[in-house]
């Protein structure tokens, strides 16, 4: 898994400030950039909420499945001893162990993704009411806010990317465990029919 340490953006904050040095008559452009920056930041906030919800749901479902697997799986394998011959029983045992490990890993990754992020940034009142920027004209203050909102957006984008990557791996592990459990059922059924 590749960890994003920086947003995949190539424009530095200094370059953004330089590009925002527009003539005063370009108020509409400044307003458009402000709206865009604010909208992107709000979209990342909504994305964070959706990722947290997915992480909590996966943790709950994986936890229930893991509990059922660990409590009932060993009993089922014991009962299959009389029905299935030894080589197939070993295969089922390996499937059971790998499925349990996959479910446990998925649960751990989902819980790790659901934890509160210290790197997540929001607008702070110190930045919003910065005295030297408030005393300036409206256009300059808006330009300052655009740069600030954009930096927060870049940071939150990276945090959400990392969380999404963890959840993607957790979902693959969880579905892998379900496939293994389904395979166990099919093998046991086929061997029972013979």
C-alpha positions in Angstrom: 0.0 0.0 0.0 1.4 3.4 -1.0 1.1 6.0 1.7 0.3 9.5 0.5 2.5 11.9 2.4 1.6 14.8 0.2 -1.4 15.5 -2.1 -0.7 14.7 -5.7 -0.8 18.5 -6.5 2.2 20.2 -8.1 1.4 23.8 -7.3 3.0 25.1 -4.1 1.2 27.5 -1.7 3.6 30.2 -2.8 2.8 29.6 -6.4 -0.9 29.7 -5.7 -0.5 33.1 -3.9 1.4 34.4 -6.9 -1.2 33.2 -9.4 -3.9 34.9 -7.2 -2.3 38.3 -7.7 -4.9 39.3 -10.2 -5.9 42.9 -11.0 -8.6 44.3 -8.8 -11.1 44.2 -11.7 -10.9 40.4 -11.6 -13.2 40.1 -8.6 -15.3 37.5 -10.3 -12.3 35.2 -10.8 -11.4 35.5 -7.1 -15.0 34.7 -6.2 -15.1 31.7 -8.5 -11.8 30.4 -7.0 -13.1 30.9 -3.5 -16.3 29.0 -4.3 -14.3 26.2 -5.9 -11.9 25.9 -3.0 -14.7 26.0 -0.4 -16.7 23.4 -2.4 -13.7 21.0 -2.7 -13.1 21.3 1.0 -16.8 20.5 1.8 -16.6 17.6 -0.6 -13.7 16.1 1.3 -15.6 16.5 4.5 -18.5 14.5 3.0 -16.1 11.9 1.7 -14.5 11.6 5.2 -18.0 10.9 6.7 -18.8 8.3 4.0 -15.4 6.6 4.6 -16.0 6.5 8.3 -19.4 5.0 7.8 -18.0 2.3 5.6 -15.3 1.6 8.1 -17.8 1.2 10.9 -20.1 -1.0 8.9 -17.3 -3.3 7.8 -16.0 -3.5 11.3 -19.4 -4.5 12.6 -20.1 -7.1 9.9 -16.5 -8.5 10.0 -16.7 -8.8 13.8 -20.0 -10.7 13.7 -18.7 -13.0 11.0 -15.5 -13.6 12.9 -17.4 -14.4 16.1 -19.6 -16.9 14.2 -16.6 -18.4 12.5 -14.5 -18.8 15.6 -17.4 -20.1 17.8 -19.0 -22.5 15.3 -16.3 -23.3 12.8 -14.3 -25.7 15.0 -17.5 -27.6 15.9 -18.4 -28.0 12.3 -14.9 -29.2 11.4 -15.1 -31.7 14.2 -18.5 -33.0 12.9 -17.1 -33.3 9.4 -14.4 -35.7 10.6 -16.9 -38.6 10.3 -18.2 -37.5 6.8 -15.1 -36.3 5.0 -11.9 -38.3 4.5 -8.6 -36.9 6.0 -7.0 -35.1 3.0 -10.2 -33.1 2.4 -10.6 -32.4 6.1 -7.1 -30.9 6.1 -8.0 -28.7 3.1 -11.1 -27.6 4.9 -9.0 -26.9 8.0 -6.5 -24.8 6.0 -9.4 -22.9 4.4 -10.9 -22.3 7.9 -7.7 -20.9 9.3 -7.0 -18.7 6.3 -10.6 -17.4 6.3 -10.3 -16.6 10.0 -7.0 -14.8 9.5 -8.5 -12.8 6.6 -11.6 -11.8 8.7 -9.4 -10.8 11.6 -7.2 -8.7 9.4 -10.2 -7.1 7.7 -11.6 -6.3 11.2 -8.3 -4.8 12.3 -7.9 -2.7 9.2 -11.5 -1.4 9.4 -11.0 -0.4 13.0 -7.7 1.2 12.1 -9.4 3.2 9.3 -12.2 4.2 11.6 -10.0 5.7 14.3 -10.0 9.5 14.6 -7.4 11.2 12.5 -5.1 13.7 14.1 -3.9 14.8 10.6 -7.4 16.0 9.5 -7.5 19.7 9.3 -10.4 22.2 9.6 -10.7 25.9 9.6 -9.3 27.3 12.8 -10.5 30.6 14.2 -6.9 31.9 14.5 -6.5 31.5 10.7 -10.0 32.8 9.9 -9.7 35.9 11.9 -6.0 36.7 11.3 -5.7 40.3 12.2 -3.2 41.3 9.5 -5.4 39.8 6.8 -8.7 41.2 8.2 -7.4 44.8 8.0 -6.7 44.4 4.2 -9.2 44.9 1.4 -11.9 42.2 0.7 -10.1 40.9 -2.4 -6.8 40.3 -0.5 -8.6 38.6 2.4 -10.5 36.3 -0.1 -7.2 35.4 -1.8 -5.8 34.6 1.6 -8.8 32.3 2.3 -8.5 30.6 -1.0 -4.9 29.7 -0.3 -5.8 28.5 3.2 -8.8 26.5 2.1 -6.7 24.9 -0.7 -4.0 23.8 1.7 -6.6 22.3 4.1 -8.2 20.5 1.1 -4.9 19.0 0.0 -4.2 17.7 3.5 -7.7 16.2 3.9 -7.5 14.7 0.5 -4.3 12.8 1.5 -5.9 11.6 4.8 -9.0 10.4 2.9 -6.9 8.6 0.3 -5.0 6.7 3.0 -8.3 5.8 4.7 -9.8 4.7 1.4 -6.7 2.5 0.6 -7.0 0.8 4.0 -10.7 0.1 3.5 -10.1 -1.2 0.0 -7.7 -3.8 1.4 -10.0 -4.6 4.3 -12.9 -5.2 2.0 -10.8 -7.5 -0.2 -9.7 -9.5 2.8 -13.3 -9.8 4.1 -14.6 -10.9 0.7 -11.7 -13.4 0.4 -12.7 -14.9 3.8 -16.3 -15.2 2.6 -15.2 -16.9 -0.6 -13.1 -19.4 1.4 -16.1 -20.1 3.7 -18.3 -20.7 0.6 -15.7 -23.0 -0.8 -15.6 -24.9 2.4 -19.4 -25.4 2.2 -19.2 -26.5 -1.4 -16.4 -29.0 -0.7 -18.1 -30.4 2.4 -21.4 -30.8 0.4 -19.8 -32.5 -2.5 -17.9 -34.9 -0.3 -21.0 -35.6 1.8 -23.0 -36.5 -1.4 -20.5 -39.2 -2.3 
